[in-house]
Amino acid sequence: MSSEARRKRGRPPKQMGLGSQPALNADLLVNSALMAFSEKGFDGASLRAIAAGADVDVALIAYRYGSKLDLWKAVIDSFASEVMASVATLDRLPQVPPSNAERLRMTLDLLVDVLFDKPQLALFLVKEAGEIDRGERFDYLYRQLVEPIHAIVLPLIREVQAETRCVDPDAEILFLTLISAMSLMITNREFIARRNPIAADGDQYRAELKKSVFAGFCTRMGPRGGDA
């Protein structure tokens, strides 16, 4: 066997890496992993299937990420980066800032957009929340994804609560309810479409979901009787 043939088999040498398109191949691997984890769960996802989905040798995953857990973390990191980049667009608003209520609405809209554009992310989060045990994965998911979103949304909820003099329901519970509702409504879209044709139209369903998320919030946050 020639030296060239030997180089093509097994773990890629360091100089090969991901070739001349590292960002593209990394995205393909992460997206393939997202599909596998969302459909099969962490334990059921196969590295070989993930590699096949990205059209790469399975050895490339070990070479680039080290383990299935590290690849799972890369999925979390990718999602967290996408969420934070999306929310950061609010910092480029016109000079006059919107009200806290409007800024909260815009933030929730952006979160809906991120999940709606990648429904596998919503399914991934729902599955992880239901299956994950307390441990390294639990801590990583909370630290890398939940805490950053929490740090943005919770202060806005509390600001609106203070402005409306409404402290019921608890802000923490309301935050988790809103995030959970977004994920479940997106993952259950096909089921919902059997009851309401709006869910069959992507643009219309996205708009209605945004209105529903914030409408539920506003109902709870409206001024109490006699405060007007």
C-alpha positions as CSV (number, residue, x, y, z in Angstrom):
1,M,0.0,0.0,0.0
2,S,1.4,3.4,-0.9
3,S,2.0,6.1,1.6
4,E,-0.7,8.2,0.0
5,A,-3.3,5.5,0.5
6,R,-2.2,5.1,4.1
7,R,-2.7,8.8,4.7
8,K,-6.3,8.7,3.5
9,R,-7.4,6.1,6.0
10,G,-8.1,6.5,9.7
11,R,-7.7,9.6,11.8
12,P,-7.0,12.7,9.7
13,P,-3.5,14.1,10.3
14,K,-3.4,17.5,12.0
15,Q,-2.4,19.4,8.8
16,M,-5.5,18.1,7.1
17,G,-7.9,19.2,9.8
18,L,-11.2,20.2,8.1
19,G,-9.4,21.2,4.9
20,S,-9.8,24.6,3.3
21,Q,-13.3,25.2,4.6
22,P,-13.2,24.8,8.4
23,A,-16.3,26.9,9.1
24,L,-18.4,25.2,6.5
25,N,-17.6,21.7,7.7
26,A,-17.9,22.6,11.3
27,D,-21.4,23.9,10.6
28,L,-22.3,20.7,8.8
29,L,-21.1,18.6,11.7
30,V,-23.0,20.6,14.2
31,N,-26.2,20.6,12.2
32,S,-26.0,16.9,11.7
33,A,-25.4,16.4,15.4
34,L,-28.3,18.7,16.2
35,M,-30.6,16.5,14.0
36,A,-29.3,13.3,15.6
37,F,-29.6,14.6,19.2
38,S,-33.0,16.1,18.7
39,E,-34.4,12.9,17.1
40,K,-32.5,10.2,19.1
41,G,-31.4,11.9,22.3
42,F,-27.9,11.9,23.5
43,D,-27.6,8.2,24.3
44,G,-29.3,7.1,21.1
45,A,-27.4,9.4,18.7
46,S,-24.6,7.6,16.8
47,L,-21.4,9.3,15.9
48,R,-21.3,7.2,12.8
49,A,-24.7,8.5,11.7
50,I,-23.7,12.1,12.6
51,A,-20.6,11.8,10.4
52,A,-22.6,10.3,7.6
53,G,-25.1,13.2,7.8
54,A,-22.2,15.6,7.4
55,D,-20.6,13.4,4.7
56,V,-17.3,13.1,6.7
57,D,-15.3,10.3,8.1
58,V,-16.3,9.5,11.7
59,A,-12.7,9.9,12.7
60,L,-13.0,13.6,12.0
61,I,-15.4,14.0,14.9
62,A,-12.8,12.6,17.3
63,Y,-10.2,14.7,15.7
64,R,-12.1,18.0,16.0
65,Y,-14.2,17.5,19.1
66,G,-12.8,14.6,21.0
67,S,-16.0,12.9,22.1
68,K,-19.7,12.8,21.6
69,L,-20.1,14.9,24.8
70,D,-17.9,17.6,23.3
71,L,-19.8,17.5,20.1
72,W,-23.1,17.9,22.1
73,K,-21.5,20.9,23.8
74,A,-20.7,22.4,20.4
75,V,-24.4,22.2,19.5
76,I,-25.2,24.1,22.7
77,D,-22.5,26.7,22.0
78,S,-23.7,27.2,18.5
79,F,-27.3,27.7,19.6
80,A,-26.2,30.1,22.4
81,S,-24.1,32.1,20.0
82,E,-27.0,32.4,17.6
83,V,-29.4,33.5,20.3
84,M,-27.0,36.1,21.7
85,A,-26.2,37.5,18.3
86,S,-29.9,37.8,17.5
87,V,-30.7,39.6,20.7
88,A,-27.6,41.9,20.3
89,T,-29.4,43.5,17.3
90,L,-31.6,45.3,19.8
91,D,-28.5,47.3,20.8
92,R,-28.6,48.8,17.3
93,L,-32.0,50.4,17.7
94,P,-32.6,54.1,17.0
95,Q,-31.4,56.6,19.5
96,V,-34.7,56.8,21.3
97,P,-35.0,53.4,23.2
98,P,-38.3,51.7,23.2
99,S,-40.3,51.2,26.4
100,N,-39.3,48.2,28.6
101,A,-42.5,46.5,27.5
102,E,-41.7,47.0,23.9
103,R,-38.1,45.9,24.4
104,L,-39.4,42.7,26.1
105,R,-41.8,42.1,23.2
106,M,-39.0,42.5,20.7
107,T,-36.7,40.2,22.7
108,L,-39.4,37.5,22.8
109,D,-40.0,37.9,19.1
110,L,-36.3,37.3,18.4
111,L,-36.3,34.2,20.5
112,V,-39.4,32.9,18.6
113,D,-37.6,33.6,15.3
114,V,-34.5,31.7,16.3
115,L,-36.5,28.6,17.3
116,F,-38.9,28.9,14.4
117,D,-36.1,29.1,11.8
118,K,-34.5,26.0,13.3
119,P,-37.3,23.8,14.7
120,Q,-34.8,21.1,15.4
121,L,-33.4,23.3,18.1
122,A,-36.8,23.5,19.8
123,L,-37.1,19.7,19.7
124,F,-33.5,19.4,21.0
125,L,-34.3,21.6,24.0
126,V,-37.6,19.8,24.8
127,K,-35.9,16.4,24.6
128,E,-32.9,17.5,26.7
129,A,-35.1,19.0,29.3
130,G,-37.0,15.8,29.6
131,E,-34.1,13.4,29.6
132,I,-31.1,15.1,31.0
133,D,-29.8,14.1,34.4
134,R,-28.2,16.4,36.8
135,G,-24.5,16.3,36.0
136,E,-22.1,17.7,33.5
137,R,-24.6,18.1,30.6
138,F,-27.3,19.6,32.9
139,D,-24.8,22.1,34.3
140,Y,-23.4,23.0,30.8
141,L,-26.9,23.5,29.3
142,Y,-27.9,25.7,32.2
143,R,-24.7,27.7,32.2
144,Q,-24.2,28.2,28.5
145,L,-27.8,28.7,27.3
146,V,-30.4,29.2,30.1
147,E,-28.4,31.7,32.2
148,P,-27.5,34.1,29.3
149,I,-31.1,34.2,28.1
150,H,-32.3,34.5,31.7
151,A,-29.9,37.5,32.3
152,I,-31.5,39.4,29.4
153,V,-35.2,38.5,29.8
154,L,-35.7,38.4,33.5
155,P,-34.6,42.0,34.2
156,L,-37.1,43.2,31.5
157,I,-39.9,41.2,33.1
158,R,-39.1,42.7,36.4
159,E,-38.9,46.2,35.0
160,V,-42.4,45.8,33.4
161,Q,-43.7,44.4,36.7
162,A,-42.4,47.4,38.5
163,E,-43.9,49.8,36.0
164,T,-47.3,48.1,36.1
165,R,-47.1,47.5,39.9
166,C,-47.9,43.8,39.2
167,V,-45.6,41.3,40.9
168,D,-47.8,38.3,40.3
169,P,-46.9,35.8,38.8
170,D,-43.4,35.2,40.0
171,A,-40.9,36.6,37.4
172,E,-38.8,33.4,37.4
173,I,-41.7,31.1,36.8
174,L,-43.1,33.4,34.1
175,F,-39.7,33.4,32.3
176,L,-39.6,29.6,32.3
177,T,-43.2,29.4,31.2
178,L,-42.6,31.7,28.2
179,I,-39.5,29.8,27.1
180,S,-41.2,26.5,27.5
181,A,-44.3,27.6,25.6
182,M,-42.2,28.8,22.6
183,S,-40.4,25.4,22.3
184,L,-43.5,23.3,22.7
185,M,-45.7,25.3,20.3
186,I,-43.0,24.9,17.6
187,T,-42.3,21.2,18.2
188,N,-46.0,20.4,18.2
189,R,-46.8,22.4,15.1
190,E,-48.0,19.4,13.0
191,F,-50.3,18.4,15.8
192,I,-51.7,21.9,16.2
193,A,-52.3,22.1,12.4
194,R,-54.9,19.4,12.8
195,R,-56.9,21.7,14.9
196,N,-56.1,25.0,13.4
197,P,-55.0,25.6,9.7
198,I,-53.0,28.7,10.8
199,A,-50.2,26.3,11.9
200,A,-49.9,25.0,8.3
201,D,-48.8,28.4,7.1
202,G,-45.3,29.2,8.4
203,D,-45.4,33.0,8.2
204,Q,-48.9,33.2,9.7
205,Y,-48.1,30.7,12.5
206,R,-44.9,32.5,13.4
207,A,-46.8,35.8,13.7
208,E,-49.6,34.3,15.7
209,L,-47.1,32.6,18.0
210,K,-45.4,35.9,18.7
211,K,-48.7,37.6,19.5
212,S,-49.8,34.7,21.7
213,V,-46.6,34.7,23.7
214,F,-46.7,38.4,24.4
215,A,-50.5,38.6,24.8
216,G,-50.3,36.1,27.6
217,F,-47.6,38.1,29.2
218,C,-49.5,41.4,28.8
219,T,-52.7,39.9,30.3
220,R,-50.7,39.1,33.5
221,M,-48.9,42.4,33.5
222,G,-51.8,44.8,32.8
223,P,-52.5,47.5,35.5
224,R,-54.7,46.3,38.3
225,G,-58.1,47.7,38.7
226,G,-58.1,51.3,40.1
227,D,-54.5,51.9,38.9
228,A,-55.4,53.5,35.6
